[in-house]
């Protein structure tokens, strides 16, 4: 017999012998897996207690929400039992929203504090503080139009609130010719470059000769003279300064 035929004969013999064993092994393995997956998993008493406590906590929370959502019917003042020592809780009036200014009413923009400013429809406490803060930094508003410079002001808000304001007092102007060169006050409308230029002129000449002198400098423009003239005087005579500015503004 050839070697290949002998090997095939031997392989068929061995396969026939172990086939029943393989089949039995597969059946037993399937049975073990089936039993293990169908058996409920056991949990420790500690885990069961935790799961139970969580369920109770959720149930209590749900019950509390339901209780709070229902209208509470308590004992009112007419049926409350009292004595000479117990007169019941104090009675408080219902909250009344803050009254706002009626249509057509006005307040002074330079004289109103932040609490008064909140009476204007559309102005809350935070925005009222911004209005007062800018007013303090400027030294007062000289026109209602300056409200547009308040941080956070929008065109719609400005249009809605400007009708509630008036100005009865202009800002007090500072005469720069009477201020030491190193004591020029800080102001939102004065840049650092402009302040340095004023210091050089005052240090050199001791006074300012008018807006024409400042407009000859590159750091001052006609718009600067219009803004600053409401807060600063640039020569000794207020009348001469006013006339000088009228000439500049033409």
Short mmCIF file of the C-alpha atoms (twelve columns), coordinates in Angstrom:
data_MODEL
# 
_entry.id   MODEL 
# 
loop_
_atom_site.group_PDB 
_atom_site.id 
_atom_site.type_symbol 
_atom_site.label_atom_id 
_atom_site.label_alt_id 
_atom_site.label_comp_id 
_atom_site.label_asym_id 
_atom_site.label_seq_id 
_atom_site.Cartn_x 
_atom_site.Cartn_y 
_atom_site.Cartn_z 
_atom_site.pdbx_PDB_model_num 
ATOM 1   C CA . UNK A 1   0.000   0.000   0.000  1 
ATOM 2   C CA . UNK A 2   1.262   3.434   -0.861 1 
ATOM 3   C CA . UNK A 3   2.202   5.857   1.850  1 
ATOM 4   C CA . UNK A 4   -0.534  8.327   0.879  1 
ATOM 5   C CA . UNK A 5   -3.236  5.684   0.982  1 
ATOM 6   C CA . UNK A 6   -2.102  4.533   4.414  1 
ATOM 7   C CA . UNK A 7   -2.251  8.129   5.755  1 
ATOM 8   C CA . UNK A 8   -5.773  8.720   4.416  1 
ATOM 9   C CA . UNK A 9   -6.941  5.438   5.917  1 
ATOM 10  C CA . UNK A 10  -5.446  6.355   9.288  1 
ATOM 11  C CA . UNK A 11  -7.050  9.858   9.231  1 
ATOM 12  C CA . UNK A 12  -10.517 8.473   8.460  1 
ATOM 13  C CA . UNK A 13  -10.140 6.056   11.346 1 
ATOM 14  C CA . UNK A 14  -9.124  8.743   13.849 1 
ATOM 15  C CA . UNK A 15  -11.893 11.145  12.764 1 
ATOM 16  C CA . UNK A 16  -14.513 8.487   13.214 1 
ATOM 17  C CA . UNK A 17  -13.220 7.783   16.739 1 
ATOM 18  C CA . UNK A 18  -13.165 11.380  18.047 1 
ATOM 19  C CA . UNK A 19  -16.280 12.753  16.307 1 
ATOM 20  C CA . UNK A 20  -18.687 11.555  19.061 1 
ATOM 21  C CA . UNK A 21  -16.423 13.059  21.701 1 
ATOM 22  C CA . UNK A 22  -16.374 16.465  19.950 1 
ATOM 23  C CA . UNK A 23  -20.160 16.423  19.653 1 
ATOM 24  C CA . UNK A 24  -20.601 15.630  23.354 1 
ATOM 25  C CA . UNK A 25  -18.148 18.407  24.331 1 
ATOM 26  C CA . UNK A 26  -20.054 21.006  22.290 1 
ATOM 27  C CA . UNK A 27  -23.388 19.988  23.842 1 
ATOM 28  C CA . UNK A 28  -21.958 20.226  27.370 1 
ATOM 29  C CA . UNK A 29  -20.407 23.651  26.653 1 
ATOM 30  C CA . UNK A 30  -23.697 24.964  25.291 1 
ATOM 31  C CA . UNK A 31  -25.541 23.713  28.370 1 
ATOM 32  C CA . UNK A 32  -23.071 25.371  30.748 1 
ATOM 33  C CA . UNK A 33  -23.337 28.716  28.926 1 
ATOM 34  C CA . UNK A 34  -27.131 28.533  28.893 1 
ATOM 35  C CA . UNK A 35  -27.308 27.885  32.631 1 
ATOM 36  C CA . UNK A 36  -24.818 30.625  33.482 1 
ATOM 37  C CA . UNK A 37  -26.660 33.327  31.476 1 
ATOM 38  C CA . UNK A 38  -30.116 32.345  32.659 1 
ATOM 39  C CA . UNK A 39  -29.165 32.393  36.336 1 
ATOM 40  C CA . UNK A 40  -29.969 35.731  37.998 1 
ATOM 41  C CA . UNK A 41  -26.945 37.652  39.160 1 
ATOM 42  C CA . UNK A 42  -26.571 37.869  42.867 1 
ATOM 43  C CA . UNK A 43  -25.871 41.259  44.402 1 
ATOM 44  C CA . UNK A 44  -24.369 42.039  47.748 1 
ATOM 45  C CA . UNK A 45  -26.596 43.406  50.538 1 
ATOM 46  C CA . UNK A 46  -24.630 46.670  50.423 1 
ATOM 47  C CA . UNK A 47  -25.380 47.213  46.721 1 
ATOM 48  C CA . UNK A 48  -29.034 46.370  47.288 1 
ATOM 49  C CA . UNK A 49  -29.179 48.968  50.080 1 
ATOM 50  C CA . UNK A 50  -27.627 51.640  47.889 1 
ATOM 51  C CA . UNK A 51  -30.036 50.913  45.056 1 
ATOM 52  C CA . UNK A 52  -32.963 51.031  47.460 1 
ATOM 53  C CA . UNK A 53  -31.816 54.329  49.009 1 
ATOM 54  C CA . UNK A 54  -31.475 55.923  45.564 1 
ATOM 55  C CA . UNK A 55  -34.965 54.853  44.647 1 
ATOM 56  C CA . UNK A 56  -36.348 56.264  47.898 1 
ATOM 57  C CA . UNK A 57  -34.498 59.552  47.338 1 
ATOM 58  C CA . UNK A 58  -35.932 59.946  43.830 1 
ATOM 59  C CA . UNK A 59  -39.410 59.178  45.109 1 
ATOM 60  C CA . UNK A 60  -39.097 61.762  47.905 1 
ATOM 61  C CA . UNK A 61  -37.921 64.390  45.408 1 
ATOM 62  C CA . UNK A 62  -40.882 63.704  43.119 1 
ATOM 63  C CA . UNK A 63  -43.273 63.891  46.074 1 
ATOM 64  C CA . UNK A 64  -41.752 67.221  47.165 1 
ATOM 65  C CA . UNK A 65  -42.115 68.720  43.679 1 
ATOM 66  C CA . UNK A 66  -45.739 67.608  43.518 1 
ATOM 67  C CA . UNK A 67  -46.390 69.128  46.945 1 
ATOM 68  C CA . UNK A 68  -44.840 72.466  46.033 1 
ATOM 69  C CA . UNK A 69  -46.701 72.651  42.746 1 
ATOM 70  C CA . UNK A 70  -50.042 72.304  44.490 1 
ATOM 71  C CA . UNK A 71  -51.672 75.428  45.909 1 
ATOM 72  C CA . UNK A 72  -51.075 75.589  49.646 1 
ATOM 73  C CA . UNK A 73  -54.093 76.188  51.769 1 
ATOM 74  C CA . UNK A 74  -53.020 77.496  55.137 1 
ATOM 75  C CA . UNK A 75  -54.826 79.034  58.040 1 
ATOM 76  C CA . UNK A 76  -55.768 82.607  57.257 1 
ATOM 77  C CA . UNK A 77  -56.065 85.482  59.699 1 
ATOM 78  C CA . UNK A 78  -59.799 85.020  60.100 1 
ATOM 79  C CA . UNK A 79  -59.585 81.445  61.398 1 
ATOM 80  C CA . UNK A 80  -56.199 81.570  63.168 1 
ATOM 81  C CA . UNK A 81  -56.330 80.861  66.873 1 
ATOM 82  C CA . UNK A 82  -54.700 83.617  68.920 1 
ATOM 83  C CA . UNK A 83  -54.165 84.545  72.546 1 
ATOM 84  C CA . UNK A 84  -52.889 87.494  74.524 1 
ATOM 85  C CA . UNK A 85  -49.329 86.222  73.945 1 
ATOM 86  C CA . UNK A 86  -49.707 85.088  70.335 1 
ATOM 87  C CA . UNK A 87  -51.151 87.475  67.777 1 
ATOM 88  C CA . UNK A 88  -50.054 85.630  64.651 1 
ATOM 89  C CA . UNK A 89  -47.383 86.449  62.054 1 
ATOM 90  C CA . UNK A 90  -46.977 89.957  60.643 1 
ATOM 91  C CA . UNK A 91  -48.927 90.800  57.546 1 
ATOM 92  C CA . UNK A 92  -46.962 92.058  54.540 1 
ATOM 93  C CA . UNK A 93  -48.404 93.891  51.612 1 
ATOM 94  C CA . UNK A 94  -47.950 92.391  48.180 1 
ATOM 95  C CA . UNK A 95  -44.922 93.474  46.164 1 
ATOM 96  C CA . UNK A 96  -45.571 96.553  44.129 1 
ATOM 97  C CA . UNK A 97  -43.312 97.118  41.102 1 
ATOM 98  C CA . UNK A 98  -41.399 100.383 40.985 1 
ATOM 99  C CA . UNK A 99  -43.339 103.225 39.468 1 
ATOM 100 C CA . UNK A 100 -41.938 104.545 36.232 1 
ATOM 101 C CA . UNK A 101 -42.042 108.070 34.906 1 
ATOM 102 C CA . UNK A 102 -45.254 108.733 33.016 1 
ATOM 103 C CA . UNK A 103 -45.163 109.805 29.418 1 
ATOM 104 C CA . UNK A 104 -44.204 113.464 29.187 1 
ATOM 105 C CA . UNK A 105 -42.420 113.655 32.567 1 
ATOM 106 C CA . UNK A 106 -38.727 114.632 32.651 1 
ATOM 107 C CA . UNK A 107 -35.800 114.629 35.081 1 
ATOM 108 C CA . UNK A 108 -32.534 116.583 35.054 1 
ATOM 109 C CA . UNK A 109 -29.687 114.542 33.618 1 
ATOM 110 C CA . UNK A 110 -27.012 116.346 35.658 1 
ATOM 111 C CA . UNK A 111 -28.876 116.407 38.977 1 
ATOM 112 C CA . UNK A 112 -30.510 112.966 39.156 1 
ATOM 113 C CA . UNK A 113 -28.876 110.179 41.145 1 
ATOM 114 C CA . UNK A 114 -28.805 106.563 39.995 1 
ATOM 115 C CA . UNK A 115 -31.984 105.672 41.922 1 
ATOM 116 C CA . UNK A 116 -33.907 108.462 40.194 1 
ATOM 117 C CA . UNK A 117 -32.547 107.422 36.814 1 
ATOM 118 C CA . UNK A 118 -34.089 103.969 37.243 1 
ATOM 119 C CA . UNK A 119 -37.525 105.615 37.133 1 
ATOM 120 C CA . UNK A 120 -36.984 106.148 33.421 1 
ATOM 121 C CA . UNK A 121 -38.494 103.256 31.411 1 
ATOM 122 C CA . UNK A 122 -35.677 101.205 29.903 1 
ATOM 123 C CA . UNK A 123 -33.017 102.122 32.510 1 
ATOM 124 C CA . UNK A 124 -32.066 99.568  35.137 1 
ATOM 125 C CA . UNK A 125 -29.690 99.924  38.111 1 
ATOM 126 C CA . UNK A 126 -26.568 98.864  36.178 1 
ATOM 127 C CA . UNK A 127 -27.237 101.248 33.287 1 
ATOM 128 C CA . UNK A 128 -28.091 104.070 35.685 1 
ATOM 129 C CA . UNK A 129 -24.681 103.638 37.333 1 
ATOM 130 C CA . UNK A 130 -23.000 103.876 33.927 1 
ATOM 131 C CA . UNK A 131 -24.778 107.160 33.204 1 
ATOM 132 C CA . UNK A 132 -23.663 108.596 36.560 1 
ATOM 133 C CA . UNK A 133 -20.120 107.267 36.096 1 
ATOM 134 C CA . UNK A 134 -19.685 108.983 32.716 1 
ATOM 135 C CA . UNK A 135 -21.214 112.183 34.124 1 
ATOM 136 C CA . UNK A 136 -18.674 112.216 36.949 1 
ATOM 137 C CA . UNK A 137 -15.769 111.596 34.596 1 
ATOM 138 C CA . UNK A 138 -16.893 114.352 32.228 1 
ATOM 139 C CA . UNK A 139 -17.756 116.846 34.919 1 
ATOM 140 C CA . UNK A 140 -21.389 116.884 33.800 1 
ATOM 141 C CA . UNK A 141 -23.270 116.560 30.532 1 
ATOM 142 C CA . UNK A 142 -23.607 119.646 28.338 1 
ATOM 143 C CA . UNK A 143 -26.138 118.038 25.959 1 
ATOM 144 C CA . UNK A 144 -28.568 115.126 26.050 1 
ATOM 145 C CA . UNK A 145 -26.837 113.825 22.940 1 
ATOM 146 C CA . UNK A 146 -23.919 112.699 25.108 1 
ATOM 147 C CA . UNK A 147 -26.059 109.837 26.376 1 
ATOM 148 C CA . UNK A 148 -25.074 108.097 23.159 1 
ATOM 149 C CA . UNK A 149 -21.557 107.772 24.619 1 
ATOM 150 C CA . UNK A 150 -22.690 105.673 27.615 1 
ATOM 151 C CA . UNK A 151 -21.264 102.172 27.420 1 
ATOM 152 C CA . UNK A 152 -23.849 99.718  26.090 1 
ATOM 153 C CA . UNK A 153 -26.184 102.378 24.685 1 
ATOM 154 C CA . UNK A 154 -28.042 101.224 21.592 1 
ATOM 155 C CA . UNK A 155 -29.857 103.431 19.059 1 
ATOM 156 C CA . UNK A 156 -33.239 102.040 20.140 1 
ATOM 157 C CA . UNK A 157 -32.611 102.642 23.846 1 
ATOM 158 C CA . UNK A 158 -31.300 106.140 23.232 1 
ATOM 159 C CA . UNK A 159 -34.348 106.990 21.129 1 
ATOM 160 C CA . UNK A 160 -36.677 105.700 23.869 1 
ATOM 161 C CA . UNK A 161 -35.069 107.430 26.881 1 
ATOM 162 C CA . UNK A 162 -33.840 110.801 25.584 1 
ATOM 163 C CA . UNK A 163 -37.314 112.353 25.846 1 
ATOM 164 C CA . UNK A 164 -37.279 111.877 29.648 1 
ATOM 165 C CA . UNK A 165 -34.252 114.154 30.246 1 
ATOM 166 C CA . UNK A 166 -33.601 117.861 30.495 1 
ATOM 167 C CA . UNK A 167 -30.499 119.904 31.345 1 
ATOM 168 C CA . UNK A 168 -30.865 122.955 33.556 1 
ATOM 169 C CA . UNK A 169 -27.200 123.456 34.440 1 
ATOM 170 C CA . UNK A 170 -24.141 123.356 32.220 1 
ATOM 171 C CA . UNK A 171 -20.862 121.804 33.415 1 
ATOM 172 C CA . UNK A 172 -18.477 124.116 35.272 1 
ATOM 173 C CA . UNK A 173 -15.510 124.918 33.061 1 
ATOM 174 C CA . UNK A 174 -11.880 124.783 34.207 1 
ATOM 175 C CA . UNK A 175 -9.572  127.656 33.246 1 
ATOM 176 C CA . UNK A 176 -6.408  125.915 32.051 1 
ATOM 177 C CA . UNK A 177 -4.424  129.171 32.238 1 
ATOM 178 C CA . UNK A 178 -4.904  129.075 36.017 1 
ATOM 179 C CA . UNK A 179 -3.758  125.463 36.348 1 
ATOM 180 C CA . UNK A 180 -0.144  124.457 36.859 1 
ATOM 181 C CA . UNK A 181 1.396   122.708 33.874 1 
ATOM 182 C CA . UNK A 182 1.791   119.485 35.862 1 
ATOM 183 C CA . UNK A 183 -1.758  119.580 37.317 1 
ATOM 184 C CA . UNK A 184 -3.921  119.404 34.201 1 
ATOM 185 C CA . UNK A 185 -6.947  117.289 35.179 1 
ATOM 186 C CA . UNK A 186 -7.650  114.032 33.419 1 
ATOM 187 C CA . UNK A 187 -10.669 114.113 31.171 1 
ATOM 188 C CA . UNK A 188 -12.256 111.578 28.761 1 
ATOM 189 C CA . UNK A 189 -12.076 114.142 25.946 1 
ATOM 190 C CA . UNK A 190 -8.375  114.897 26.469 1 
ATOM 191 C CA . UNK A 191 -5.912  112.431 24.962 1 
ATOM 192 C CA . UNK A 192 -2.459  111.880 26.406 1 
ATOM 193 C CA . UNK A 193 -0.899  113.614 23.415 1 
ATOM 194 C CA . UNK A 194 -3.123  116.652 23.911 1 
ATOM 195 C CA . UNK A 195 -2.329  116.769 27.627 1 
ATOM 196 C CA . UNK A 196 1.394   116.679 26.892 1 
ATOM 197 C CA . UNK A 197 1.003   119.543 24.380 1 
ATOM 198 C CA . UNK A 198 -0.872  121.658 26.956 1 
ATOM 199 C CA . UNK A 199 1.815   120.963 29.540 1 
ATOM 200 C CA . UNK A 200 4.566   122.125 27.179 1 
ATOM 201 C CA . UNK A 201 2.744   125.379 26.355 1 
ATOM 202 C CA . UNK A 202 1.951   126.147 30.002 1 
ATOM 203 C CA . UNK A 203 5.493   125.321 31.075 1 
ATOM 204 C CA . UNK A 204 6.923   127.575 28.378 1 
ATOM 205 C CA . UNK A 205 4.446   130.486 28.308 1 
ATOM 206 C CA . UNK A 206 2.583   130.161 31.595 1 
ATOM 207 C CA . UNK A 207 -0.789  130.584 29.849 1 
ATOM 208 C CA . UNK A 208 -2.771  129.730 26.731 1 
ATOM 209 C CA . UNK A 209 -3.614  132.325 24.093 1 
ATOM 210 C CA . UNK A 210 -6.830  130.711 22.819 1 
ATOM 211 C CA . UNK A 211 -8.194  127.936 20.672 1 
ATOM 212 C CA . UNK A 212 -6.447  129.270 17.602 1 
ATOM 213 C CA . UNK A 213 -3.127  128.486 19.259 1 
ATOM 214 C CA . UNK A 214 -4.226  124.902 19.986 1 
ATOM 215 C CA . UNK A 215 -5.702  124.375 16.526 1 
ATOM 216 C CA . UNK A 216 -2.302  125.168 15.068 1 
ATOM 217 C CA . UNK A 217 -1.085  121.909 16.654 1 
ATOM 218 C CA . UNK A 218 -1.530  118.598 14.853 1 
ATOM 219 C CA . UNK A 219 -3.112  116.912 17.891 1 
ATOM 220 C CA . UNK A 220 -6.050  119.359 18.124 1 
ATOM 221 C CA . UNK A 221 -8.892  119.552 15.607 1 
ATOM 222 C CA . UNK A 222 -11.951 121.732 15.235 1 
ATOM 223 C CA . UNK A 223 -14.090 118.908 16.709 1 
ATOM 224 C CA . UNK A 224 -11.776 118.827 19.731 1 
ATOM 225 C CA . UNK A 225 -12.323 122.541 20.278 1 
ATOM 226 C CA . UNK A 226 -16.114 122.049 20.177 1 
ATOM 227 C CA . UNK A 227 -16.028 119.200 22.690 1 
ATOM 228 C CA . UNK A 228 -13.441 120.674 25.053 1 
ATOM 229 C CA . UNK A 229 -14.803 124.231 25.067 1 
ATOM 230 C CA . UNK A 230 -17.698 123.059 27.261 1 
ATOM 231 C CA . UNK A 231 -15.258 121.903 29.949 1 
ATOM 232 C CA . UNK A 232 -12.134 124.040 29.608 1 
ATOM 233 C CA . UNK A 233 -11.260 127.707 29.235 1 
ATOM 234 C CA . UNK A 234 -8.018  128.328 27.372 1 
ATOM 235 C CA . UNK A 235 -7.415  132.009 28.298 1 
ATOM 236 C CA . UNK A 236 -8.048  134.304 31.245 1 
ATOM 237 C CA . UNK A 237 -11.190 136.073 29.974 1 
ATOM 238 C CA . UNK A 238 -14.308 133.923 29.698 1 
ATOM 239 C CA . UNK A 239 -15.910 136.402 27.285 1 
ATOM 240 C CA . UNK A 240 -12.889 136.500 25.000 1 
ATOM 241 C CA . UNK A 241 -12.728 132.708 25.059 1 
ATOM 242 C CA . UNK A 242 -16.390 132.453 24.111 1 
ATOM 243 C CA . UNK A 243 -15.901 134.842 21.199 1 
ATOM 244 C CA . UNK A 244 -12.752 133.025 20.135 1 
ATOM 245 C CA . UNK A 245 -14.615 129.726 20.030 1 
ATOM 246 C CA . UNK A 246 -17.440 131.205 17.994 1 
ATOM 247 C CA . UNK A 247 -14.887 132.233 15.391 1 
ATOM 248 C CA . UNK A 248 -13.383 128.729 15.370 1 
ATOM 249 C CA . UNK A 249 -16.805 127.081 15.008 1 
ATOM 250 C CA . UNK A 250 -17.822 129.034 11.909 1 
# 
